[in-house]
Amino acid sequence: MNDIELIKFGQKIKFERIKRNWSQEQLAELSNISIHGISNVETGKTDVKYSNILRLAKAFDMRACDLLDFNL
């Protein structure tokens, strides 16, 4: 992903997390990604591995392609 896509993806993750009233810690537990990793994803500071996209999608009970749809 390029920098803009990373930021949009992070915004999508944060939007979905807040919509469910979850903390970063709760999402970290559900996705088996560290809290630091969740924070980095939400702020667009790190590239996201496909395996982590799948973990996040599973935690949100969504398809990975829906997480990659950046139209909030």
Biopython code that builds the backbone (N, CA, C, O; Angstrom):
import numpy as np
from Bio.PDB.StructureBuilder import StructureBuilder

atoms = [
    (1, "MET", "N", (0.843, -1.182, 0.000)),
    (1, "MET", "CA", (0.000, 0.000, 0.000)),
    (1, "MET", "C", (0.885, 1.241, 0.000)),
    (1, "MET", "O", (1.967, 1.251, 0.587)),
    (2, "ASN", "N", (0.412, 2.274, -0.662)),
    (2, "ASN", "CA", (1.141, 3.540, -0.598)),
    (2, "ASN", "C", (0.740, 4.291, 0.672)),
    (2, "ASN", "O", (-0.142, 3.849, 1.408)),
    (3, "ASP", "N", (1.386, 5.417, 0.922)),
    (3, "ASP", "CA", (1.148, 6.163, 2.170)),
    (3, "ASP", "C", (-0.309, 6.574, 2.352)),
    (3, "ASP", "O", (-0.844, 6.477, 3.456)),
    (4, "ILE", "N", (-0.945, 7.023, 1.301)),
    (4, "ILE", "CA", (-2.347, 7.456, 1.393)),
    (4, "ILE", "C", (-3.246, 6.265, 1.688)),
    (4, "ILE", "O", (-4.172, 6.368, 2.491)),
    (5, "GLU", "N", (-2.978, 5.140, 1.044)),
    (5, "GLU", "CA", (-3.776, 3.942, 1.307)),
    (5, "GLU", "C", (-3.578, 3.445, 2.735)),
    (5, "GLU", "O", (-4.525, 2.971, 3.363)),
    (6, "LEU", "N", (-2.361, 3.549, 3.247)),
    (6, "LEU", "CA", (-2.109, 3.144, 4.635)),
    (6, "LEU", "C", (-2.907, 4.001, 5.606)),
    (6, "LEU", "O", (-3.463, 3.490, 6.578)),
    (7, "ILE", "N", (-2.964, 5.284, 5.348)),
    (7, "ILE", "CA", (-3.729, 6.188, 6.204)),
    (7, "ILE", "C", (-5.216, 5.866, 6.119)),
    (7, "ILE", "O", (-5.900, 5.811, 7.141)),
    (8, "LYS", "N", (-5.719, 5.654, 4.907)),
    (8, "LYS", "CA", (-7.141, 5.332, 4.731)),
    (8, "LYS", "C", (-7.480, 3.994, 5.375)),
    (8, "LYS", "O", (-8.535, 3.848, 5.991)),
    (9, "PHE", "N", (-6.584, 3.015, 5.233)),
    (9, "PHE", "CA", (-6.815, 1.716, 5.860)),
    (9, "PHE", "C", (-6.856, 1.877, 7.379)),
    (9, "PHE", "O", (-7.725, 1.312, 8.043)),
    (10, "GLY", "N", (-5.930, 2.636, 7.917)),
    (10, "GLY", "CA", (-5.909, 2.886, 9.356)),
    (10, "GLY", "C", (-7.178, 3.563, 9.842)),
    (10, "GLY", "O", (-7.700, 3.226, 10.905)),
    (11, "GLN", "N", (-7.674, 4.517, 9.067)),
    (11, "GLN", "CA", (-8.923, 5.192, 9.419)),
    (11, "GLN", "C", (-10.092, 4.209, 9.407)),
    (11, "GLN", "O", (-10.981, 4.276, 10.256)),
    (12, "LYS", "N", (-10.080, 3.301, 8.441)),
    (12, "LYS", "CA", (-11.140, 2.283, 8.345)),
    (12, "LYS", "C", (-11.103, 1.365, 9.559)),
    (12, "LYS", "O", (-12.145, 1.047, 10.133)),
    (13, "ILE", "N", (-9.909, 0.940, 9.949)),
    (13, "ILE", "CA", (-9.778, 0.062, 11.114)),
    (13, "ILE", "C", (-10.271, 0.783, 12.369)),
    (13, "ILE", "O", (-11.025, 0.215, 13.160)),
    (14, "LYS", "N", (-9.850, 2.011, 12.545)),
    (14, "LYS", "CA", (-10.277, 2.783, 13.716)),
    (14, "LYS", "C", (-11.791, 2.993, 13.700)),
    (14, "LYS", "O", (-12.444, 2.871, 14.737)),
    (15, "PHE", "N", (-12.352, 3.307, 12.535)),
    (15, "PHE", "CA", (-13.799, 3.496, 12.398)),
    (15, "PHE", "C", (-14.547, 2.229, 12.822)),
    (15, "PHE", "O", (-15.497, 2.292, 13.602)),
    (16, "GLU", "N", (-14.112, 1.083, 12.302)),
    (16, "GLU", "CA", (-14.783, -0.184, 12.633)),
    (16, "GLU", "C", (-14.634, -0.513, 14.117)),
    (16, "GLU", "O", (-15.568, -1.019, 14.739)),
    (17, "ARG", "N", (-13.471, -0.229, 14.679)),
    (17, "ARG", "CA", (-13.239, -0.491, 16.108)),
    (17, "ARG", "C", (-14.129, 0.382, 16.982)),
    (17, "ARG", "O", (-14.753, -0.105, 17.924)),
    (18, "ILE", "N", (-14.184, 1.661, 16.670)),
    (18, "ILE", "CA", (-14.985, 2.593, 17.472)),
    (18, "ILE", "C", (-16.481, 2.309, 17.300)),
    (18, "ILE", "O", (-17.255, 2.426, 18.250)),
    (19, "LYS", "N", (-16.874, 1.938, 16.091)),
    (19, "LYS", "CA", (-18.279, 1.593, 15.831)),
    (19, "LYS", "C", (-18.745, 0.468, 16.754)),
    (19, "LYS", "O", (-19.909, 0.410, 17.149)),
    (20, "ARG", "N", (-17.821, -0.414, 17.085)),
    (20, "ARG", "CA", (-18.140, -1.543, 17.963)),
    (20, "ARG", "C", (-17.867, -1.227, 19.438)),
    (20, "ARG", "O", (-18.073, -2.065, 20.316)),
    (21, "ASN", "N", (-17.399, -0.001, 19.689)),
    (21, "ASN", "CA", (-17.077, 0.429, 21.051)),
    (21, "ASN", "C", (-15.993, -0.446, 21.674)),
    (21, "ASN", "O", (-16.058, -0.795, 22.853)),
    (22, "TRP", "N", (-14.992, -0.794, 20.858)),
    (22, "TRP", "CA", (-13.875, -1.603, 21.320)),
    (22, "TRP", "C", (-12.670, -0.714, 21.584)),
    (22, "TRP", "O", (-12.471, 0.293, 20.905)),
    (23, "SER", "N", (-11.883, -1.084, 22.553)),
    (23, "SER", "CA", (-10.592, -0.426, 22.775)),
    (23, "SER", "C", (-9.567, -1.063, 21.830)),
    (23, "SER", "O", (-9.818, -2.109, 21.233)),
    (24, "GLN", "N", (-8.423, -0.417, 21.709)),
    (24, "GLN", "CA", (-7.348, -1.014, 20.918)),
    (24, "GLN", "C", (-6.927, -2.343, 21.538)),
    (24, "GLN", "O", (-6.580, -3.286, 20.828)),
    (25, "GLU", "N", (-6.959, -2.408, 22.852)),
    (25, "GLU", "CA", (-6.595, -3.644, 23.544)),
    (25, "GLU", "C", (-7.551, -4.778, 23.185)),
    (25, "GLU", "O", (-7.117, -5.907, 22.951)),
    (26, "GLN", "N", (-8.848, -4.482, 23.141)),
    (26, "GLN", "CA", (-9.821, -5.512, 22.782)),
    (26, "GLN", "C", (-9.596, -5.998, 21.350)),
    (26, "GLN", "O", (-9.628, -7.200, 21.089)),
    (27, "LEU", "N", (-9.368, -5.072, 20.428)),
    (27, "LEU", "CA", (-9.112, -5.460, 19.048)),
    (27, "LEU", "C", (-7.821, -6.271, 18.949)),
    (27, "LEU", "O", (-7.746, -7.235, 18.187)),
    (28, "ALA", "N", (-6.820, -5.882, 19.711)),
    (28, "ALA", "CA", (-5.558, -6.623, 19.717)),
    (28, "ALA", "C", (-5.785, -8.069, 20.152)),
    (28, "ALA", "O", (-5.255, -8.998, 19.542)),
    (29, "GLU", "N", (-6.570, -8.253, 21.201)),
    (29, "GLU", "CA", (-6.861, -9.606, 21.686)),
    (29, "GLU", "C", (-7.641, -10.412, 20.661)),
    (29, "GLU", "O", (-7.345, -11.584, 20.434)),
    (30, "LEU", "N", (-8.641, -9.786, 20.039)),
    (30, "LEU", "CA", (-9.484, -10.492, 19.075)),
    (30, "LEU", "C", (-8.750, -10.830, 17.784)),
    (30, "LEU", "O", (-9.063, -11.826, 17.132)),
    (31, "SER", "N", (-7.788, -10.015, 17.417)),
    (31, "SER", "CA", (-7.086, -10.205, 16.148)),
    (31, "SER", "C", (-5.722, -10.876, 16.319)),
    (31, "SER", "O", (-5.072, -11.231, 15.336)),
    (32, "ASN", "N", (-5.293, -11.048, 17.565)),
    (32, "ASN", "CA", (-3.971, -11.598, 17.854)),
    (32, "ASN", "C", (-2.862, -10.744, 17.228)),
    (32, "ASN", "O", (-1.877, -11.262, 16.701)),
    (33, "ILE", "N", (-3.051, -9.427, 17.301)),
    (33, "ILE", "CA", (-2.058, -8.439, 16.874)),
    (33, "ILE", "C", (-1.753, -7.599, 18.113)),
    (33, "ILE", "O", (-2.659, -7.298, 18.890)),
    (34, "SER", "N", (-0.519, -7.226, 18.304)),
    (34, "SER", "CA", (-0.166, -6.459, 19.497)),
    (34, "SER", "C", (-0.880, -5.097, 19.517)),
    (34, "SER", "O", (-1.281, -4.578, 18.475)),
    (35, "ILE", "N", (-1.026, -4.547, 20.696)),
    (35, "ILE", "CA", (-1.628, -3.213, 20.831)),
    (35, "ILE", "C", (-0.797, -2.202, 20.054)),
    (35, "ILE", "O", (-1.342, -1.323, 19.387)),
    (36, "HIS", "N", (0.515, -2.329, 20.141)),
    (36, "HIS", "CA", (1.417, -1.450, 19.398)),
    (36, "HIS", "C", (1.165, -1.599, 17.892)),
    (36, "HIS", "O", (1.168, -0.614, 17.154)),
    (37, "GLY", "N", (0.950, -2.825, 17.455)),
    (37, "GLY", "CA", (0.650, -3.078, 16.046)),
    (37, "GLY", "C", (-0.660, -2.445, 15.615)),
    (37, "GLY", "O", (-0.747, -1.868, 14.531)),
    (38, "ILE", "N", (-1.681, -2.548, 16.458)),
    (38, "ILE", "CA", (-2.982, -1.930, 16.157)),
    (38, "ILE", "C", (-2.816, -0.416, 16.060)),
    (38, "ILE", "O", (-3.339, 0.212, 15.139)),
    (39, "SER", "N", (-2.101, 0.159, 16.998)),
    (39, "SER", "CA", (-1.872, 1.598, 16.989)),
    (39, "SER", "C", (-1.153, 2.029, 15.713)),
    (39, "SER", "O", (-1.530, 3.021, 15.089)),
    (40, "ASN", "N", (-0.122, 1.284, 15.325)),
    (40, "ASN", "CA", (0.615, 1.614, 14.110)),
    (40, "ASN", "C", (-0.248, 1.497, 12.861)),
    (40, "ASN", "O", (-0.118, 2.301, 11.938)),
    (41, "VAL", "N", (-1.119, 0.508, 12.830)),
    (41, "VAL", "CA", (-2.025, 0.358, 11.686)),
    (41, "VAL", "C", (-2.984, 1.546, 11.636)),
    (41, "VAL", "O", (-3.170, 2.152, 10.580)),
    (42, "GLU", "N", (-3.590, 1.878, 12.770)),
    (42, "GLU", "CA", (-4.580, 2.956, 12.804)),
    (42, "GLU", "C", (-3.991, 4.313, 12.426)),
    (42, "GLU", "O", (-4.692, 5.163, 11.879)),
    (43, "THR", "N", (-2.730, 4.514, 12.710)),
    (43, "THR", "CA", (-2.102, 5.798, 12.387)),
    (43, "THR", "C", (-1.382, 5.775, 11.040)),
    (43, "THR", "O", (-0.803, 6.780, 10.627)),
    (44, "GLY", "N", (-1.418, 4.633, 10.356)),
    (44, "GLY", "CA", (-0.787, 4.532, 9.046)),
    (44, "GLY", "C", (0.722, 4.531, 9.093)),
    (44, "GLY", "O", (1.372, 4.849, 8.097)),
    (45, "LYS", "N", (1.294, 4.178, 10.235)),
    (45, "LYS", "CA", (2.749, 4.226, 10.411)),
    (45, "LYS", "C", (3.459, 2.984, 9.889)),
    (45, "LYS", "O", (4.685, 2.979, 9.772)),
    (46, "THR", "N", (2.716, 1.944, 9.578)),
    (46, "THR", "CA", (3.345, 0.699, 9.163)),
    (46, "THR", "C", (2.574, 0.058, 8.031)),
    (46, "THR", "O", (1.354, 0.190, 7.935)),
    (47, "ASP", "N", (3.301, -0.638, 7.177)),
    (47, "ASP", "CA", (2.650, -1.402, 6.126)),
    (47, "ASP", "C", (1.958, -2.591, 6.785)),
    (47, "ASP", "O", (2.399, -3.064, 7.832)),
    (48, "VAL", "N", (0.903, -3.062, 6.191)),
    (48, "VAL", "CA", (0.092, -4.110, 6.802)),
    (48, "VAL", "C", (0.266, -5.396, 6.005)),
    (48, "VAL", "O", (0.035, -5.427, 4.796)),
    (49, "LYS", "N", (0.673, -6.451, 6.692)),
    (49, "LYS", "CA", (0.802, -7.745, 6.050)),
    (49, "LYS", "C", (-0.584, -8.295, 5.742)),
    (49, "LYS", "O", (-1.552, -8.032, 6.456)),
    (50, "TYR", "N", (-0.651, -9.059, 4.669)),
    (50, "TYR", "CA", (-1.934, -9.655, 4.281)),
    (50, "TYR", "C", (-2.501, -10.510, 5.408)),
    (50, "TYR", "O", (-3.711, -10.518, 5.635)),
    (51, "SER", "N", (-1.641, -11.219, 6.108)),
    (51, "SER", "CA", (-2.118, -12.066, 7.208)),
    (51, "SER", "C", (-2.789, -11.225, 8.297)),
    (51, "SER", "O", (-3.750, -11.678, 8.919)),
    (52, "ASN", "N", (-2.294, -10.008, 8.531)),
    (52, "ASN", "CA", (-2.922, -9.133, 9.531)),
    (52, "ASN", "C", (-4.237, -8.553, 9.025)),
    (52, "ASN", "O", (-5.160, -8.330, 9.808)),
    (53, "ILE", "N", (-4.325, -8.311, 7.724)),
    (53, "ILE", "CA", (-5.608, -7.872, 7.160)),
    (53, "ILE", "C", (-6.646, -8.966, 7.377)),
    (53, "ILE", "O", (-7.787, -8.680, 7.740)),
    (54, "LEU", "N", (-6.257, -10.205, 7.158)),
    (54, "LEU", "CA", (-7.182, -11.324, 7.382)),
    (54, "LEU", "C", (-7.567, -11.448, 8.849)),
    (54, "LEU", "O", (-8.725, -11.723, 9.164)),
    (55, "ARG", "N", (-6.610, -11.250, 9.747)),
    (55, "ARG", "CA", (-6.906, -11.320, 11.188)),
    (55, "ARG", "C", (-7.883, -10.219, 11.605)),
    (55, "ARG", "O", (-8.816, -10.463, 12.370)),
    (56, "LEU", "N", (-7.661, -9.013, 11.096)),
    (56, "LEU", "CA", (-8.550, -7.900, 11.419)),
    (56, "LEU", "C", (-9.946, -8.148, 10.853)),
    (56, "LEU", "O", (-10.945, -7.887, 11.524)),
    (57, "ALA", "N", (-10.016, -8.644, 9.636)),
    (57, "ALA", "CA", (-11.313, -8.940, 9.023)),
    (57, "ALA", "C", (-12.065, -9.980, 9.850)),
    (57, "ALA", "O", (-13.267, -9.843, 10.080)),
    (58, "LYS", "N", (-11.366, -11.007, 10.293)),
    (58, "LYS", "CA", (-12.001, -12.040, 11.114)),
    (58, "LYS", "C", (-12.502, -11.448, 12.434)),
    (58, "LYS", "O", (-13.609, -11.755, 12.876)),
    (59, "ALA", "N", (-11.686, -10.604, 13.057)),
    (59, "ALA", "CA", (-12.090, -9.982, 14.326)),
    (59, "ALA", "C", (-13.349, -9.154, 14.145)),
    (59, "ALA", "O", (-14.216, -9.145, 15.019)),
    (60, "PHE", "N", (-13.460, -8.454, 13.015)),
    (60, "PHE", "CA", (-14.628, -7.614, 12.743)),
    (60, "PHE", "C", (-15.781, -8.395, 12.104)),
    (60, "PHE", "O", (-16.851, -7.838, 11.860)),
    (61, "ASP", "N", (-15.557, -9.684, 11.836)),
    (61, "ASP", "CA", (-16.544, -10.520, 11.145)),
    (61, "ASP", "C", (-16.913, -9.895, 9.793)),
    (61, "ASP", "O", (-18.083, -9.741, 9.443)),
    (62, "MET", "N", (-15.859, -9.547, 9.059)),
    (62, "MET", "CA", (-16.007, -8.924, 7.746)),
    (62, "MET", "C", (-15.135, -9.678, 6.749)),
    (62, "MET", "O", (-14.267, -10.463, 7.129)),
    (63, "ARG", "N", (-15.378, -9.427, 5.488)),
    (63, "ARG", "CA", (-14.487, -9.931, 4.450)),
    (63, "ARG", "C", (-13.316, -8.969, 4.321)),
    (63, "ARG", "O", (-13.469, -7.765, 4.528)),
    (64, "ALA", "N", (-12.150, -9.497, 3.979)),
    (64, "ALA", "CA", (-10.964, -8.656, 3.819)),
    (64, "ALA", "C", (-11.193, -7.574, 2.772)),
    (64, "ALA", "O", (-10.738, -6.442, 2.939)),
    (65, "CYS", "N", (-11.898, -7.916, 1.688)),
    (65, "CYS", "CA", (-12.139, -6.918, 0.639)),
    (65, "CYS", "C", (-12.979, -5.757, 1.160)),
    (65, "CYS", "O", (-12.835, -4.631, 0.684)),
    (66, "ASP", "N", (-13.855, -6.014, 2.132)),
    (66, "ASP", "CA", (-14.643, -4.922, 2.705)),
    (66, "ASP", "C", (-13.785, -4.004, 3.556)),
    (66, "ASP", "O", (-14.037, -2.800, 3.618)),
    (67, "LEU", "N", (-12.775, -4.559, 4.212)),
    (67, "LEU", "CA", (-11.853, -3.705, 4.972)),
    (67, "LEU", "C", (-11.022, -2.837, 4.056)),
    (67, "LEU", "O", (-10.594, -1.748, 4.438)),
    (68, "LEU", "N", (-10.796, -3.310, 2.862)),
    (68, "LEU", "CA", (-9.976, -2.551, 1.914)),
    (68, "LEU", "C", (-10.787, -1.557, 1.104)),
    (68, "LEU", "O", (-10.241, -0.854, 0.254)),
    (69, "ASP", "N", (-12.096, -1.492, 1.365)),
    (69, "ASP", "CA", (-12.954, -0.476, 0.748)),
    (69, "ASP", "C", (-12.883, 0.756, 1.630)),
    (69, "ASP", "O", (-13.424, 0.766, 2.736)),
    (70, "PHE", "N", (-12.216, 1.798, 1.145)),
    (70, "PHE", "CA", (-11.913, 2.963, 1.965)),
    (70, "PHE", "C", (-13.004, 4.024, 1.969)),
    (70, "PHE", "O", (-12.788, 5.115, 2.497)),
    (71, "ASN", "N", (-14.151, 3.741, 1.404)),
    (71, "ASN", "CA", (-15.253, 4.723, 1.415)),
    (71, "ASN", "C", (-15.953, 4.624, 2.760)),
    (71, "ASN", "O", (-16.780, 3.738, 2.976)),
    (72, "LEU", "N", (-15.615, 5.541, 3.664)),
    (72, "LEU", "CA", (-16.177, 5.505, 5.025)),
    (72, "LEU", "C", (-17.575, 6.052, 5.045)),
    (72, "LEU", "O", (-18.204, 6.099, 6.102)),
]
sb = StructureBuilder()
sb.init_structure("model")
sb.init_model(0)
sb.init_chain("A")
sb.init_seg("    ")
for serial, (resi, resn, name, xyz) in enumerate(atoms, 1):
    if name == "N":
        sb.init_residue(resn, " ", resi, " ")
    sb.init_atom(name, np.array(xyz, "f"), 0.0, 1.0, " ", f" {name:<3s}", serial, name[0])
structure = sb.get_structure()
